[in-house]
Amino acid sequence: MAGHSKWANIQHRKGRQDAKRGKVFTKLIKEITVAAKMGGGDLSANPRLRLAIEKAKGQSLPKDNIENAIKRGTGQLDGVSYEEIRYEGYGINGAAVMVDCLTDNKVRTVAEVRHAFAKHGGNMGTDGSVAFLFKHCGQMLFAPGTDEARLMDAAIEAGAEDVVTNDDGSIEVITSPNDFSTVKETLEKAGFKPEFGDVTMKPETEVDFVGDDAARMQKLLDALESLDDVQEVYTTAVIEE
């Protein structure tokens, strides 16, 4: 058993991120473009692209936008060239924060990220300073009340790495990043649809936040997520609503 507030925390984080709909299409297009550039335009051979397109369809990104993003990534269309870069740092009370960006101007991006950290009580760290506190993996979260035994059998058979039951009754299925889409599809066919699922940087340890510290930490996370070049923000902070 693990993670007393896993369900509430992930729902809370996802809800805040989903509220920022103005940036969603731009982020999706960037991710598709970079995924295609890195691994080619063949979905069957490019798990990252497959997942990016699945997300895009889930957000109703028009088909033409998806196809054009793939073409820009594979060089069939001209477009902005984005570079992946990750920044690491610390928030309130030393909580670890990782910020994944796609940018066409690293000088601008690092200045904006550093400013957001400094303005809201955090500070930038060096490469590798907090990365060891996270695991790169596929993560699916199933609602409390899900049949644990059946889900565990199905997940293991599908190729999952681990199944964890949290204190709140929610169940996590962990996969390797490359196996995420296949395991998710197999589980959905078996009748198990996750409430949340993504390839993520899962914190190995967590820090609980309440009161003023929680509010300050949330302001830092919001500031980082609002930056145009930021794709994802990961943290060891668990912020209670």
C-alpha positions, 0 to 999 in steps of 0.5 A: 500500500502506498500514497495516502492521497494519490487519487486526490493529488493527481486529480487536483494536478490534472484539473489545474493543468486541464484548465489551461486550455489556451495552450493545449493545442500549441503543446500538442503540436510541438510534441507531435513535431518533435516526436516525428523528428526524433523517431520518424513518422511511422506510428507503429515504430514510434511509441512517442508519436503514437502517444502524442497523437492519441493525446491530440485526438483526445483534445480534438486537435484537428486532423490537418494540424496533426498531419502537418505537425508530423510533416514538419517533424519529418522535414516534408514541410518547413517549420520552426525547429524545436529543441528538447531541454530539461531544467531541474530545481527546488521549490518550497521546503526543498521539494524537487521540480523538473521542467520539460521544455520544447524551445526554439530559443534556449536563452529565452527559455532558461531566463524565463524558467529561472525567473519563475523559480526565483520569483516564487521562492524556489531556485534552479539546480544543476543537471542531475540535481533532482532527476534521481528522485524520479522514475521515467515510466508509464503510469495509469491510475484506476479509480477506487473500487476497481477489481484489484485482483482482475486488474493485476492479472490483466496488467501483468499479462499485458506486460506491466512492470508493477501494480500498486494499490494506494491507501485511498483505494486507487490502483496504479499500473506502472509500465516501461515508457515504450510499453505504455500504449500497448499495455493501456490498449490491452487493459482497455480491451479487457474493460479497464479504462484508466482515469489518468494515464501518461508517460511521466516522471513519477516521483520516487518520494513525495513531500506533503504540503498544506496551508501557506506552504501549499499555496506558495508551492502551487504558485510556483508550479502554476508560474512554470506551467504558464510559460510558453516553452514549458511542456510538463512540470513534475514535482515531488510535492503533494498539495492537499486541496 
